[in-house]
Amino acid sequence: MLTLSLILLPVVAATLLLLIKSPAVKTLALGAALVELALAAYAFATFKADAQMQFEFDYPWIAGAGIRFSGGIDGISVLLVLLTGLLTPLITLSAFGREYDRPSTFYSLILYMQAALMGVFTARDAFLFYLFFEAALIPVYFLAAMWGGEKRIAVTFKFFIYTIFGSLFMLVALVYLYYQTGVPGKPGVHSSAIVDFYNLNLTPAAQGWVFWAFFIAFAIKMPVFPFHTWQPDTYVESPTPATMLLSGIMLKMGVYGLIRFLLPIVPAGLETWGLLATTLSVTGIVYGSIIAIRQRDMKRLIAYSSFAHVGLMAAGVFSQTANGLQGALIQMLAHGINVVGLFFVAEIIFGRTNSRFLDQLGGITRTTPKLTVYFMILLLGSVALPLTNGFVGEFLLLNGVFAYNNWLGAVAGLTIILGAVYMLRMFQKSMFGPTSARTETFDDLSGAESWVLLPLAVMVFWIGIYPNSFLKVTEPAVLNLLQYVVK
């Protein structure tokens, strides 16, 4: 029932917010998100480090077709459940500094989004996964379209078309896989349980097109080069809480999909097309980093940074190594923490200066010791300084990519240098140097802003100094999954 509660609690809370329309709606939303965090933390704390599914629920959904409403948490999903539970209350609290029209709708959409994300990371049925995968698109679409910038309608329409287009490929693949399952002696009986898809013996040709159906769907969601063109504009035009949801959690659905579906179901397709997919992922690392270096807008710079980081995660998954998969899982957690913090810092600066352009900022650090410290901690985590969260994931990911292909590993390793260039450039131009007319009277963090950044800073060091508290939880499930990859 714990897993089911993680999905249903935000739905109930969001629906009540829509009905109540109380002036205290933001406080009620934060309270619901904190309860959800407590449940997610309990799930992580009591999770047994083995390869089994835990905290399961299983009910008939479309019983005659073998489709069930079932879910649970294993070592592949537990860190993402924790990440979703941790970031949602911080994203909710970060919105307190700005008044939004129709607050009941705004905060309820955040909670609906959380419910869909929890469903994606815990679904054990393929069609249930697809349902939540699509449901997660709806709240963030309305958040961007209703509270976004001047170009929000065109940008969100492009985002919607991209993601729906990719999801159709996944749906076709899922339907095909569903009809390949069966019970001996019972013709016409099929199953949509994800684990039953793992045991299928598909032809190499079938695995090839199923590979591309899954890859396109998940590559758009992450995104991976060249399916990324929706991302920068969507991140910039969306209200910052929506951008945090997109970058901090939603893009992880794509990486998670690669691990949960693509690797174990189509190992022959991966053998044939994996090198090309890895090359595209590594290309995105370099391309995104170079574009980030050239950005003037802080929000757009962080968006391209996120694009580069997710390329490394995808490359690590395609390496088909334990280190690569372990690195992808812990880097999803680390990246979510870092990117949400960095987008919040950009929002703080914009709120005080009405600008995110680096050439209009400068000298902020003179009056903001607290902001400077938190900004630097998040930045160092993002550039993978040893003893920070980003180092653990990037080390394992690069190790996996090197084991897969030395040349691609060498190119992927440029992320360390290029990441330091664009991140330190952003910090130097915004925080150091002479003050501008916009930054002369810059105030330091408020209490609510500090409470958003403090837990993120703690997590940066916790993961960096003691990564085994997370890696030991995921390792059995990763090793179990790799048995299907080599079948």
HELIX and SHEET records of a PDB file:
HELIX    1   1 LEU A    2  ILE A   20  1                                  19    
HELIX    2   2 VAL A   25  THR A   46  1                                  22    
HELIX    3   3 ALA A   63  ALA A   65  5                                   3    
HELIX    4   4 VAL A   78  SER A   94  1                                  17    
HELIX    5   5 ALA A   95  GLY A   97  5                                   3    
HELIX    6   6 PRO A  103  THR A  122  1                                  20    
HELIX    7   7 ALA A  126  ALA A  135  1                                  10    
HELIX    8   8 LEU A  137  TRP A  147  1                                  11    
HELIX    9   9 ARG A  152  GLN A  180  1                                  29    
HELIX   10  10 ILE A  194  TYR A  198  1                                   5    
HELIX   11  11 PRO A  204  LYS A  221  1                                  18    
HELIX   12  12 GLN A  231  GLU A  237  1                                   7    
HELIX   13  13 THR A  240  LEU A  245  1                                   6    
HELIX   14  14 LEU A  246  MET A  250  3                                   5    
HELIX   15  15 LYS A  252  GLY A  257  1                                   6    
HELIX   16  16 LEU A  258  LEU A  262  3                                   5    
HELIX   17  17 LEU A  263  ILE A  265  1                                   3    
HELIX   18  18 PRO A  267  ILE A  293  1                                  27    
HELIX   19  19 MET A  298  PHE A  318  1                                  21    
HELIX   20  20 ALA A  322  THR A  353  1                                  32    
HELIX   21  21 LEU A  358  GLN A  360  5                                   3    
HELIX   22  22 ILE A  364  THR A  367  5                                   4    
HELIX   23  23 PRO A  369  SER A  382  1                                  14    
HELIX   24  24 ASN A  389  TYR A  404  1                                  16    
HELIX   25  25 ASN A  406  ALA A  412  1                                   7    
HELIX   26  26 LEU A  414  MET A  431  1                                  18    
HELIX   27  27 GLY A  447  ILE A  465  1                                  19    
HELIX   28  28 ASN A  468  VAL A  485  1                                  18    
SHEET    1   A 2 GLN A  54  ILE A  62  0                                        
SHEET    2   A 2 ILE A  67  ILE A  73 -1                                        
END                                                                             
